[in-house]
Amino acid sequence: MTNFKKWGLLALLGVFLSVTNSFAQERFGGLALYTVRDAMADNPKETLKKVADMGYKYIEAAGYENGKFYGMEPKEFKKYLDELGLIPLSTHQGSVTLENADKMMQDVKDAGFEYFVLPVPPMGYFTYDQEKQSMGMKDDVKTLTNIFNTLGKKAEAKGLKLLYHNHNFEFKENENGIKAYDYFLKNTDPKYVNFQMDLYWITKAGEDPVAYFKKYPGRFKLWHVKDMDDQGRFAPVGTGTIDFKRIFNNKDLAGMQHYLVEQDKTFNHTPLEAAKISHENLKAI
């Protein structure tokens, strides 16, 4: 090979690697599909393609029913995500029980997920006051903690990692002065049970995420990242009042492995628009 051809090929390779690296850098972070749940119900494949085109790298599901994810068999769902270059990272499995856990966890494993997340206290321990439109939980933290540890062992046996996702009600002291969230952290086995911290909801509860990282280092493997506007409502990341730079500066202390953008409700944008704004603003964080 002549030197001219050799240097020409090296130049082309350099351009290719530069473009590839630039594309890889653009694909970052995850999206909790609960944000775009209506669009996922209408047309899951088209919506997932839009999520990939925005530059998200991985997703969290919230659409498991009758053994399927958004109407797709677990392996079919994984195959389609592979085609889009999306990684199935975590899934919210609110309908899990001790009886159906083994089958459900196998479906989660077949779909390629790494994290099995409890979005609220399972098995009837979650409560909702329709009149006040407020969430809560039954006051039996000891039984719930035993359930978490049991499910965590089942998940570990399937090669999955169990996490519990918070709202704000877990930070309220019960009549015995116990905060459920602290009780869970102190009495679950870190080998089997860890946590997905929702940064909006812990802030809504009046607590400091960084203080929890310091008190329970390494326990908060995934984060839900969403902002709060000056009215206390959900907002796209970077448009509200939460100091994400301070929180992200403590990600190693927290044990954070991945984060997912989520916005439960959108007010001035469509859910897909809000997801795109959050993704763009996270580049600066």
Secondary structure, DSSP 4 states (H G I P E B T S, - for coil): --HHHHHHHHHHHHHHHHHHHHHHHHS-SEEEGGGGHHHHHH-HHHHHHHHHHHT--EEEE--EETTEETTB-HHHHHHHHHHHT-EEEEEE-TT--TTTHHHHHHHHHHTT-SEEEESS-TTTTEEEETTTTEEEE-S-HHHHHHHHHHHHHHHHHTT-EEEEE--SGGGSB-TTS-BHHHHHHHHS-TTTEEEEEEHHHHHHTT--HHHHHHHSTT-EEEEEE-EE-TTS-EE-TTSSS--HHHHHTTHHHHT--EEEE--S--SSS-HHHHHHHHHHHHTT-
